[in-house]
Amino acid sequence: MTHTDSPELDQQFADKVAEINERAADEAGRKAMWRTHHHPDQYDRCVLIGETHVCRRCLTLYPVAALFAALTLIGWSLWPDSLDLWFIWLPCIPATLDFVLEQIQVIRYSARRQFLTTLLVAPALGRGIGHELQDSFSWELWGPVLCFCTIWFFAAIAGYRMRNPSL
C-alpha cells in the first residue's frame, strides 16, 4: 500500500498492481489448460482428480486409443484388416452426432453419452494411429480425421455463435 501526495501516482500504482494480478491469473489459467482445454464454465465436461479438472473425453480417448495403436503395431486387432475402413469410419459417426447436436443445442450435454461415444471411437482412432505409425499419411487415420474434425470444428463455431449472438 502506498501513500503519496499525488493521487495520480497512487492511481498509476493501483493500475499497475491490477495489471500484474490480471496477468498472474491469466498465466495460472494457461498452465491449467494442459490438463483441460475447458474453461471453468464447462468443468461439467471434466472429472476432478485431486484439485485438477481433467477433460472427461480426453481421459477416456487417449489411453484407449494408445492401447489400440500399440496393439496394431504388434499385429493384433479386434477385427480383420480388410474391415479397417468400416471399423475406423463408422464409430466416428455417433461421437460426431453427439458433439454436433450438443453444440447446436439440439441435445443437452451428457457425461454418460460422451463417455460411451468416446469408448466407441477410441479403438478406431487407435487403429488409425497404428496404421499411421506403420505407414505415414495413411488413409485409415487422415481420412476420418480430416472429415470428422472439420465437422466438429464448424459445429463448435456454430455453437459458440449460438451461445454468443452478440459476437
N, C-alpha and C positions, 0 to 999 in steps of 0.2 A: 504494500500500500504506500503510495507516495502522497506527498502534500507539498505543493509549491505555491508560490504566489501567483502562478499563472494557470487559470482554469483551462486554457488552451493546451498547455503541456500535459496537464492531468488527463485531458480527454484523449490526446495523442497516445499517451501511455496506456490508457484503458483500451483503446482501439487495437494497439499492438498486442496486448495481452490476450484480447479476444481472438485476434487473428492466429496467434500461436496455439491457443486452445482448440480452435476450429481445425487447424492443420493436424494437431495431435489426434483429434477424434477421427478425422478422415484417414489418417495413417493406420489407426487401430482397426478401422473398418476394412481397409485394404488388406491388412495382414490376416484378418479373419476370412477373407474371400477365398483363400486357397482351400479352406475346408468346406465352404459352401458358397455357391455363386448366388445365393438368395439373400435378399435384403431382409431386415427384421420383419417387415410386413408379410413376408412369405415363409416365415420359420415353421409354419404348419407343414411345409414340404420337407422338413428336416427331422432328424432324430437328435436327441440330446445325448451326447456321450460326455460324461462328466459335466463340464460347463460349456462344451463346444457344440455348436449346431453343425451337423453334417448332412448334406443333401441325401435324402432317402433314395432317390433314383440312382444316384452315383454310387452310393454304398452297396446297392444291390447289383447294378450293371457291371461295374468294372471288375470286381473279384470273380464273378461268374464268367464274364467274357474272357478274363485272363486264364481261367481254368480251361475253358473250351479252346482257346488259342493254343495253350500248351498241349492239350490232348491232340489237337490237329497236327501239331509239329511232330508228335511221336507216332502219328498214323492211326489214331483212334477217333471214331465218330459215332454218334447215335444213329446216323443214317448213312446209306451208301453214297459214295461220292457223286454218282450220277444224279442224285436228287438234291445236290447242294443248292442250286439256284432256287428251287422251290422252298427248301427249308431255311434259306437265308432271307429271301424276299418276303414270303408270306407272314412270318411272325412280326415283321415290322409294321404290318397294317393295323393290328389292334392298338399298339402303342401310339402310332401316328394318329389314329382316330381319337383316342383318349386325349392326347395332347391338344389336337386341333379343336375339338369340341369344347374342351375346358377353356382354351384361350379365347375363343369367340363367344364364350359364356352360354353355350347351349346346355352344358352339364356343369355341375359343381365339382371341385377338386375332391378326390377320394384317395386317401393313402392306400387303402386296400387294393383299389383298382390299379393305381400306379404301380404298386408292388407286383401284382400279378402280370400286368402287361410288360413290365421290365423283366420279369423272370422268363417271359416268352421270348423277348428279343435278345436277351443277353447271350444265350448259346449261339444264336445266329451271328451276332456281332463277333463273338469269339472265333467262330469258324471262319468268318471273313478275314479277321485279323491274322489267323493262322495261315490262310492262303496268301495273304499279303506278305507275310514274313518269309514264305517259301518262294514267292514269285511276285516281284514288285509290280505295282499297278494292276493288280488282279481285279477283274470284273466282279468277283464274289464280294469284295469289300467296297470298292469305289462306286459301283452301280447303285447299290442301296444307300450308301452314304450321300452321294450327290442327289439322288431322288428325294429321299425322306428328309434329309437335313434341310433341303431347300423348302420343302413343305412346312417343316417345323419353324424355320426362320420367318417365313411370311405369315404364318399363323401367330407367332409371337409378336410380330409388328402389328398385325391387325388387332390382336387382343390388347396390346398396350394402347393403341389409339382408341379402342372402345372404352378402356378404363380411364383414359385421359383425353376426353374430347376437346379440351381447350388447346391441345398441342398441335 
